Amino acid sequence: MRQDLRDSTGKLLGWRQQMGRQVKGYVATGTPVGWYDPLMDATYDRNGRRVGIGDLLTSLIVIVR
């Protein structure tokens, strides 16, 4: 399932999408920014580096845009 993320004017910032056990994040251009692994309860950037504990995927999408 895809969950769009929009700013206050309705402009698409990016989206989150469940892919197997991971939730992947993309900016509006379709470029992947990272993923969240609920089993590990950790968020990773697009290079596979852990950026933090918990679901920080929305923060990655907003920062990278």
PyMOL Python script that loads the backbone (N, CA, C, O; Angstrom):
from pymol import cmd

cmd.read_pdbstr("""\
ATOM      1  N   MET A   1       0.831  -1.179   0.000  1.00  0.00           N
ATOM      2  CA  MET A   1       0.000   0.000   0.000  1.00  0.00           C
ATOM      3  C   MET A   1       0.883   1.252   0.000  1.00  0.00           C
ATOM      4  O   MET A   1       1.851   1.333   0.756  1.00  0.00           O
ATOM      5  N   ARG A   2       0.552   2.209  -0.835  1.00  0.00           N
ATOM      6  CA  ARG A   2       1.307   3.455  -0.948  1.00  0.00           C
ATOM      7  C   ARG A   2       0.648   4.545  -0.107  1.00  0.00           C
ATOM      8  O   ARG A   2      -0.569   4.727  -0.139  1.00  0.00           O
ATOM      9  N   GLN A   3       1.487   5.271   0.652  1.00  0.00           N
ATOM     10  CA  GLN A   3       1.002   6.375   1.474  1.00  0.00           C
ATOM     11  C   GLN A   3       1.724   7.645   1.020  1.00  0.00           C
ATOM     12  O   GLN A   3       2.921   7.805   1.259  1.00  0.00           O
ATOM     13  N   ASP A   4       0.986   8.553   0.359  1.00  0.00           N
ATOM     14  CA  ASP A   4       1.569   9.804  -0.119  1.00  0.00           C
ATOM     15  C   ASP A   4       1.810  10.770   1.029  1.00  0.00           C
ATOM     16  O   ASP A   4       1.036  10.823   1.985  1.00  0.00           O
ATOM     17  N   LEU A   5       2.898  11.536   0.925  1.00  0.00           N
ATOM     18  CA  LEU A   5       3.224  12.581   1.888  1.00  0.00           C
ATOM     19  C   LEU A   5       3.178  13.909   1.150  1.00  0.00           C
ATOM     20  O   LEU A   5       3.886  14.097   0.161  1.00  0.00           O
ATOM     21  N   ARG A   6       2.345  14.835   1.629  1.00  0.00           N
ATOM     22  CA  ARG A   6       2.157  16.121   0.960  1.00  0.00           C
ATOM     23  C   ARG A   6       2.396  17.273   1.930  1.00  0.00           C
ATOM     24  O   ARG A   6       2.231  17.134   3.142  1.00  0.00           O
ATOM     25  N   ASP A   7       2.793  18.425   1.359  1.00  0.00           N
ATOM     26  CA  ASP A   7       2.954  19.602   2.206  1.00  0.00           C
ATOM     27  C   ASP A   7       1.593  20.278   2.396  1.00  0.00           C
ATOM     28  O   ASP A   7       0.572  19.754   1.950  1.00  0.00           O
ATOM     29  N   SER A   8       1.579  21.419   3.045  1.00  0.00           N
ATOM     30  CA  SER A   8       0.313  22.087   3.381  1.00  0.00           C
ATOM     31  C   SER A   8      -0.436  22.604   2.156  1.00  0.00           C
ATOM     32  O   SER A   8      -1.636  22.863   2.236  1.00  0.00           O
ATOM     33  N   THR A   9       0.251  22.758   1.026  1.00  0.00           N
ATOM     34  CA  THR A   9      -0.410  23.208  -0.204  1.00  0.00           C
ATOM     35  C   THR A   9      -0.881  22.051  -1.064  1.00  0.00           C
ATOM     36  O   THR A   9      -1.516  22.260  -2.098  1.00  0.00           O
ATOM     37  N   GLY A  10      -0.576  20.835  -0.645  1.00  0.00           N
ATOM     38  CA  GLY A  10      -0.984  19.658  -1.401  1.00  0.00           C
ATOM     39  C   GLY A  10       0.074  19.128  -2.349  1.00  0.00           C
ATOM     40  O   GLY A  10      -0.160  18.139  -3.044  1.00  0.00           O
ATOM     41  N   LYS A  11       1.241  19.769  -2.390  1.00  0.00           N
ATOM     42  CA  LYS A  11       2.322  19.322  -3.261  1.00  0.00           C
ATOM     43  C   LYS A  11       2.889  18.000  -2.740  1.00  0.00           C
ATOM     44  O   LYS A  11       3.139  17.849  -1.544  1.00  0.00           O
ATOM     45  N   LEU A  12       3.087  17.048  -3.649  1.00  0.00           N
ATOM     46  CA  LEU A  12       3.638  15.747  -3.277  1.00  0.00           C
ATOM     47  C   LEU A  12       5.104  15.886  -2.900  1.00  0.00           C
ATOM     48  O   LEU A  12       5.909  16.368  -3.697  1.00  0.00           O
ATOM     49  N   LEU A  13       5.457  15.464  -1.684  1.00  0.00           N
ATOM     50  CA  LEU A  13       6.844  15.460  -1.220  1.00  0.00           C
ATOM     51  C   LEU A  13       7.498  14.114  -1.486  1.00  0.00           C
ATOM     52  O   LEU A  13       8.690  14.031  -1.780  1.00  0.00           O
ATOM     53  N   GLY A  14       6.699  13.067  -1.379  1.00  0.00           N
ATOM     54  CA  GLY A  14       7.196  11.708  -1.568  1.00  0.00           C
ATOM     55  C   GLY A  14       6.149  10.717  -1.115  1.00  0.00           C
ATOM     56  O   GLY A  14       4.990  11.075  -0.906  1.00  0.00           O
ATOM     57  N   TRP A  15       6.563   9.461  -0.964  1.00  0.00           N
ATOM     58  CA  TRP A  15       5.628   8.451  -0.482  1.00  0.00           C
ATOM     59  C   TRP A  15       6.354   7.323   0.215  1.00  0.00           C
ATOM     60  O   TRP A  15       7.563   7.147   0.060  1.00  0.00           O
ATOM     61  N   ARG A  16       5.590   6.556   0.990  1.00  0.00           N
ATOM     62  CA  ARG A  16       6.045   5.357   1.688  1.00  0.00           C
ATOM     63  C   ARG A  16       5.283   4.197   1.085  1.00  0.00           C
ATOM     64  O   ARG A  16       4.098   4.316   0.774  1.00  0.00           O
ATOM     65  N   GLN A  17       5.968   3.068   0.920  1.00  0.00           N
ATOM     66  CA  GLN A  17       5.299   1.912   0.331  1.00  0.00           C
ATOM     67  C   GLN A  17       5.813   0.628   0.968  1.00  0.00           C
ATOM     68  O   GLN A  17       7.018   0.400   1.072  1.00  0.00           O
ATOM     69  N   GLN A  18       4.867  -0.202   1.390  1.00  0.00           N
ATOM     70  CA  GLN A  18       5.205  -1.501   1.981  1.00  0.00           C
ATOM     71  C   GLN A  18       5.711  -2.419   0.879  1.00  0.00           C
ATOM     72  O   GLN A  18       5.043  -2.602  -0.139  1.00  0.00           O
ATOM     73  N   MET A  19       6.905  -3.005   1.083  1.00  0.00           N
ATOM     74  CA  MET A  19       7.500  -3.937   0.135  1.00  0.00           C
ATOM     75  C   MET A  19       7.997  -5.131   0.933  1.00  0.00           C
ATOM     76  O   MET A  19       9.097  -5.101   1.485  1.00  0.00           O
ATOM     77  N   GLY A  20       7.189  -6.180   0.994  1.00  0.00           N
ATOM     78  CA  GLY A  20       7.547  -7.316   1.831  1.00  0.00           C
ATOM     79  C   GLY A  20       7.517  -6.901   3.285  1.00  0.00           C
ATOM     80  O   GLY A  20       6.528  -6.339   3.757  1.00  0.00           O
ATOM     81  N   ARG A  21       8.619  -7.182   4.011  1.00  0.00           N
ATOM     82  CA  ARG A  21       8.634  -6.803   5.432  1.00  0.00           C
ATOM     83  C   ARG A  21       9.138  -5.385   5.646  1.00  0.00           C
ATOM     84  O   ARG A  21       9.078  -4.875   6.764  1.00  0.00           O
ATOM     85  N   GLN A  22       9.634  -4.738   4.595  1.00  0.00           N
ATOM     86  CA  GLN A  22      10.172  -3.390   4.723  1.00  0.00           C
ATOM     87  C   GLN A  22       9.181  -2.347   4.222  1.00  0.00           C
ATOM     88  O   GLN A  22       8.307  -2.633   3.403  1.00  0.00           O
ATOM     89  N   VAL A  23       9.341  -1.139   4.734  1.00  0.00           N
ATOM     90  CA  VAL A  23       8.615   0.016   4.220  1.00  0.00           C
ATOM     91  C   VAL A  23       9.655   0.896   3.550  1.00  0.00           C
ATOM     92  O   VAL A  23      10.585   1.367   4.205  1.00  0.00           O
ATOM     93  N   LYS A  24       9.504   1.125   2.238  1.00  0.00           N
ATOM     94  CA  LYS A  24      10.487   1.916   1.496  1.00  0.00           C
ATOM     95  C   LYS A  24       9.972   3.329   1.294  1.00  0.00           C
ATOM     96  O   LYS A  24       8.768   3.554   1.172  1.00  0.00           O
ATOM     97  N   GLY A  25      10.901   4.283   1.260  1.00  0.00           N
ATOM     98  CA  GLY A  25      10.543   5.689   1.095  1.00  0.00           C
ATOM     99  C   GLY A  25      11.118   6.258  -0.182  1.00  0.00           C
ATOM    100  O   GLY A  25      12.238   5.933  -0.575  1.00  0.00           O
ATOM    101  N   TYR A  26      10.331   7.118  -0.831  1.00  0.00           N
ATOM    102  CA  TYR A  26      10.723   7.736  -2.100  1.00  0.00           C
ATOM    103  C   TYR A  26      10.397   9.216  -2.066  1.00  0.00           C
ATOM    104  O   TYR A  26       9.396   9.618  -1.474  1.00  0.00           O
ATOM    105  N   VAL A  27      11.242  10.041  -2.702  1.00  0.00           N
ATOM    106  CA  VAL A  27      10.904  11.447  -2.887  1.00  0.00           C
ATOM    107  C   VAL A  27       9.991  11.550  -4.103  1.00  0.00           C
ATOM    108  O   VAL A  27       9.791  10.564  -4.812  1.00  0.00           O
ATOM    109  N   ALA A  28       9.437  12.736  -4.350  1.00  0.00           N
ATOM    110  CA  ALA A  28       8.438  12.931  -5.402  1.00  0.00           C
ATOM    111  C   ALA A  28       8.935  12.527  -6.787  1.00  0.00           C
ATOM    112  O   ALA A  28       8.130  12.153  -7.640  1.00  0.00           O
ATOM    113  N   THR A  29      10.235  12.593  -7.027  1.00  0.00           N
ATOM    114  CA  THR A  29      10.786  12.222  -8.335  1.00  0.00           C
ATOM    115  C   THR A  29      10.865  10.710  -8.526  1.00  0.00           C
ATOM    116  O   THR A  29      11.143  10.232  -9.626  1.00  0.00           O
ATOM    117  N   GLY A  30      10.620   9.959  -7.453  1.00  0.00           N
ATOM    118  CA  GLY A  30      10.693   8.505  -7.524  1.00  0.00           C
ATOM    119  C   GLY A  30      12.016   7.929  -7.053  1.00  0.00           C
ATOM    120  O   GLY A  30      12.208   6.713  -7.065  1.00  0.00           O
ATOM    121  N   THR A  31      12.930   8.799  -6.639  1.00  0.00           N
ATOM    122  CA  THR A  31      14.228   8.356  -6.142  1.00  0.00           C
ATOM    123  C   THR A  31      14.063   7.764  -4.747  1.00  0.00           C
ATOM    124  O   THR A  31      13.473   8.405  -3.877  1.00  0.00           O
ATOM    125  N   PRO A  32      14.574   6.549  -4.514  1.00  0.00           N
ATOM    126  CA  PRO A  32      14.469   5.970  -3.167  1.00  0.00           C
ATOM    127  C   PRO A  32      15.394   6.691  -2.194  1.00  0.00           C
ATOM    128  O   PRO A  32      16.513   7.064  -2.547  1.00  0.00           O
ATOM    129  N   VAL A  33      14.914   6.885  -0.961  1.00  0.00           N
ATOM    130  CA  VAL A  33      15.731   7.552   0.063  1.00  0.00           C
ATOM    131  C   VAL A  33      16.133   6.617   1.189  1.00  0.00           C
ATOM    132  O   VAL A  33      17.066   6.916   1.935  1.00  0.00           O
ATOM    133  N   GLY A  34      15.440   5.481   1.327  1.00  0.00           N
ATOM    134  CA  GLY A  34      15.780   4.540   2.384  1.00  0.00           C
ATOM    135  C   GLY A  34      14.617   3.626   2.703  1.00  0.00           C
ATOM    136  O   GLY A  34      13.629   3.567   1.971  1.00  0.00           O
ATOM    137  N   TRP A  35      14.755   2.906   3.828  1.00  0.00           N
ATOM    138  CA  TRP A  35      13.700   1.986   4.234  1.00  0.00           C
ATOM    139  C   TRP A  35      13.669   1.830   5.742  1.00  0.00           C
ATOM    140  O   TRP A  35      14.640   2.107   6.446  1.00  0.00           O
ATOM    141  N   TYR A  36      12.510   1.376   6.211  1.00  0.00           N
ATOM    142  CA  TYR A  36      12.301   1.079   7.621  1.00  0.00           C
ATOM    143  C   TYR A  36      12.055  -0.412   7.747  1.00  0.00           C
ATOM    144  O   TYR A  36      11.249  -0.983   7.013  1.00  0.00           O
ATOM    145  N   ASP A  37      12.757  -1.042   8.685  1.00  0.00           N
ATOM    146  CA  ASP A  37      12.596  -2.470   8.945  1.00  0.00           C
ATOM    147  C   ASP A  37      11.917  -2.629  10.300  1.00  0.00           C
ATOM    148  O   ASP A  37      12.554  -2.425  11.333  1.00  0.00           O
ATOM    149  N   PRO A  38      10.609  -2.995  10.313  1.00  0.00           N
ATOM    150  CA  PRO A  38       9.898  -3.098  11.586  1.00  0.00           C
ATOM    151  C   PRO A  38      10.422  -4.207  12.504  1.00  0.00           C
ATOM    152  O   PRO A  38      10.295  -4.100  13.724  1.00  0.00           O
ATOM    153  N   LEU A  39      10.999  -5.254  11.949  1.00  0.00           N
ATOM    154  CA  LEU A  39      11.538  -6.318  12.811  1.00  0.00           C
ATOM    155  C   LEU A  39      12.769  -5.848  13.580  1.00  0.00           C
ATOM    156  O   LEU A  39      12.963  -6.222  14.736  1.00  0.00           O
ATOM    157  N   MET A  40      13.585  -5.041  12.948  1.00  0.00           N
ATOM    158  CA  MET A  40      14.772  -4.484  13.607  1.00  0.00           C
ATOM    159  C   MET A  40      14.448  -3.161  14.306  1.00  0.00           C
ATOM    160  O   MET A  40      15.247  -2.661  15.098  1.00  0.00           O
ATOM    161  N   ASP A  41      13.275  -2.597  14.010  1.00  0.00           N
ATOM    162  CA  ASP A  41      12.853  -1.287  14.505  1.00  0.00           C
ATOM    163  C   ASP A  41      13.929  -0.239  14.233  1.00  0.00           C
ATOM    164  O   ASP A  41      14.331   0.507  15.125  1.00  0.00           O
ATOM    165  N   ALA A  42      14.391  -0.199  12.966  1.00  0.00           N
ATOM    166  CA  ALA A  42      15.445   0.731  12.573  1.00  0.00           C
ATOM    167  C   ALA A  42      15.183   1.252  11.166  1.00  0.00           C
ATOM    168  O   ALA A  42      14.564   0.581  10.341  1.00  0.00           O
ATOM    169  N   THR A  43      15.671   2.472  10.910  1.00  0.00           N
ATOM    170  CA  THR A  43      15.557   3.108   9.600  1.00  0.00           C
ATOM    171  C   THR A  43      16.945   3.185   8.981  1.00  0.00           C
ATOM    172  O   THR A  43      17.926   3.472   9.667  1.00  0.00           O
ATOM    173  N   TYR A  44      17.021   2.925   7.674  1.00  0.00           N
ATOM    174  CA  TYR A  44      18.278   2.903   6.926  1.00  0.00           C
ATOM    175  C   TYR A  44      18.189   3.856   5.745  1.00  0.00           C
ATOM    176  O   TYR A  44      17.123   4.009   5.148  1.00  0.00           O
ATOM    177  N   ASP A  45      19.310   4.502   5.401  1.00  0.00           N
ATOM    178  CA  ASP A  45      19.306   5.374   4.229  1.00  0.00           C
ATOM    179  C   ASP A  45      19.485   4.533   2.966  1.00  0.00           C
ATOM    180  O   ASP A  45      19.609   3.311   3.043  1.00  0.00           O
ATOM    181  N   ARG A  46      19.497   5.180   1.814  1.00  0.00           N
ATOM    182  CA  ARG A  46      19.558   4.443   0.549  1.00  0.00           C
ATOM    183  C   ARG A  46      20.857   3.661   0.369  1.00  0.00           C
ATOM    184  O   ARG A  46      20.924   2.760  -0.468  1.00  0.00           O
ATOM    185  N   ASN A  47      21.898   3.998   1.152  1.00  0.00           N
ATOM    186  CA  ASN A  47      23.171   3.284   1.079  1.00  0.00           C
ATOM    187  C   ASN A  47      23.273   2.144   2.083  1.00  0.00           C
ATOM    188  O   ASN A  47      24.302   1.474   2.169  1.00  0.00           O
ATOM    189  N   GLY A  48      22.197   1.923   2.846  1.00  0.00           N
ATOM    190  CA  GLY A  48      22.187   0.829   3.808  1.00  0.00           C
ATOM    191  C   GLY A  48      22.729   1.178   5.179  1.00  0.00           C
ATOM    192  O   GLY A  48      22.868   0.298   6.029  1.00  0.00           O
ATOM    193  N   ARG A  49      23.040   2.451   5.412  1.00  0.00           N
ATOM    194  CA  ARG A  49      23.521   2.874   6.728  1.00  0.00           C
ATOM    195  C   ARG A  49      22.343   3.127   7.657  1.00  0.00           C
ATOM    196  O   ARG A  49      21.370   3.774   7.270  1.00  0.00           O
ATOM    197  N   ARG A  50      22.430   2.624   8.868  1.00  0.00           N
ATOM    198  CA  ARG A  50      21.357   2.856   9.839  1.00  0.00           C
ATOM    199  C   ARG A  50      21.389   4.311  10.273  1.00  0.00           C
ATOM    200  O   ARG A  50      22.429   4.816  10.694  1.00  0.00           O
ATOM    201  N   VAL A  51      20.246   4.986  10.169  1.00  0.00           N
ATOM    202  CA  VAL A  51      20.175   6.394  10.549  1.00  0.00           C
ATOM    203  C   VAL A  51      19.517   6.586  11.907  1.00  0.00           C
ATOM    204  O   VAL A  51      19.604   7.668  12.489  1.00  0.00           O
ATOM    205  N   GLY A  52      18.859   5.551  12.419  1.00  0.00           N
ATOM    206  CA  GLY A  52      18.266   5.689  13.739  1.00  0.00           C
ATOM    207  C   GLY A  52      17.349   4.547  14.103  1.00  0.00           C
ATOM    208  O   GLY A  52      17.022   3.689  13.283  1.00  0.00           O
ATOM    209  N   ILE A  53      16.946   4.562  15.354  1.00  0.00           N
ATOM    210  CA  ILE A  53      16.023   3.568  15.892  1.00  0.00           C
ATOM    211  C   ILE A  53      14.596   4.072  15.682  1.00  0.00           C
ATOM    212  O   ILE A  53      14.315   5.256  15.868  1.00  0.00           O
ATOM    213  N   GLY A  54      13.711   3.177  15.300  1.00  0.00           N
ATOM    214  CA  GLY A  54      12.322   3.544  15.074  1.00  0.00           C
ATOM    215  C   GLY A  54      12.076   3.912  13.617  1.00  0.00           C
ATOM    216  O   GLY A  54      12.973   3.814  12.780  1.00  0.00           O
ATOM    217  N   ASP A  55      10.863   4.333  13.327  1.00  0.00           N
ATOM    218  CA  ASP A  55      10.458   4.672  11.969  1.00  0.00           C
ATOM    219  C   ASP A  55      10.726   6.149  11.699  1.00  0.00           C
ATOM    220  O   ASP A  55       9.913   7.002  12.057  1.00  0.00           O
ATOM    221  N   LEU A  56      11.862   6.459  11.067  1.00  0.00           N
ATOM    222  CA  LEU A  56      12.263   7.825  10.739  1.00  0.00           C
ATOM    223  C   LEU A  56      12.154   8.094   9.246  1.00  0.00           C
ATOM    224  O   LEU A  56      12.702   9.076   8.747  1.00  0.00           O
ATOM    225  N   LEU A  57      11.455   7.232   8.539  1.00  0.00           N
ATOM    226  CA  LEU A  57      11.388   7.302   7.080  1.00  0.00           C
ATOM    227  C   LEU A  57      10.817   8.626   6.578  1.00  0.00           C
ATOM    228  O   LEU A  57      11.325   9.186   5.607  1.00  0.00           O
ATOM    229  N   THR A  58       9.782   9.128   7.217  1.00  0.00           N
ATOM    230  CA  THR A  58       9.190  10.396   6.795  1.00  0.00           C
ATOM    231  C   THR A  58      10.211  11.522   6.910  1.00  0.00           C
ATOM    232  O   THR A  58      10.246  12.411   6.060  1.00  0.00           O
ATOM    233  N   SER A  59      11.029  11.496   7.932  1.00  0.00           N
ATOM    234  CA  SER A  59      12.078  12.515   8.090  1.00  0.00           C
ATOM    235  C   SER A  59      13.072  12.452   6.947  1.00  0.00           C
ATOM    236  O   SER A  59      13.492  13.492   6.439  1.00  0.00           O
ATOM    237  N   LEU A  60      13.454  11.260   6.534  1.00  0.00           N
ATOM    238  CA  LEU A  60      14.375  11.119   5.397  1.00  0.00           C
ATOM    239  C   LEU A  60      13.765  11.697   4.131  1.00  0.00           C
ATOM    240  O   LEU A  60      14.450  12.381   3.370  1.00  0.00           O
ATOM    241  N   ILE A  61      12.503  11.432   3.900  1.00  0.00           N
ATOM    242  CA  ILE A  61      11.836  11.922   2.688  1.00  0.00           C
ATOM    243  C   ILE A  61      11.819  13.451   2.682  1.00  0.00           C
ATOM    244  O   ILE A  61      12.094  14.065   1.651  1.00  0.00           O
ATOM    245  N   VAL A  62      11.504  14.061   3.804  1.00  0.00           N
ATOM    246  CA  VAL A  62      11.412  15.525   3.871  1.00  0.00           C
ATOM    247  C   VAL A  62      12.800  16.163   3.759  1.00  0.00           C
ATOM    248  O   VAL A  62      12.941  17.205   3.118  1.00  0.00           O
ATOM    249  N   ILE A  63      13.811  15.568   4.360  1.00  0.00           N
ATOM    250  CA  ILE A  63      15.169  16.130   4.320  1.00  0.00           C
ATOM    251  C   ILE A  63      15.779  16.027   2.935  1.00  0.00           C
ATOM    252  O   ILE A  63      16.411  16.980   2.478  1.00  0.00           O
ATOM    253  N   VAL A  64      15.610  14.905   2.253  1.00  0.00           N
ATOM    254  CA  VAL A  64      16.269  14.665   0.971  1.00  0.00           C
ATOM    255  C   VAL A  64      15.634  15.452  -0.159  1.00  0.00           C
ATOM    256  O   VAL A  64      16.315  15.803  -1.122  1.00  0.00           O
ATOM    257  N   ARG A  65      14.373  15.729  -0.064  1.00  0.00           N
ATOM    258  CA  ARG A  65      13.698  16.394  -1.187  1.00  0.00           C
ATOM    259  C   ARG A  65      14.397  17.651  -1.532  1.00  0.00           C
ATOM    260  O   ARG A  65      13.982  18.356  -2.452  1.00  0.00           O
TER     261      ARG A  65
END
""", "prot")
cmd.dss("prot")
cmd.show_as("cartoon", "prot")
cmd.util.cbc("prot")
cmd.orient("prot")
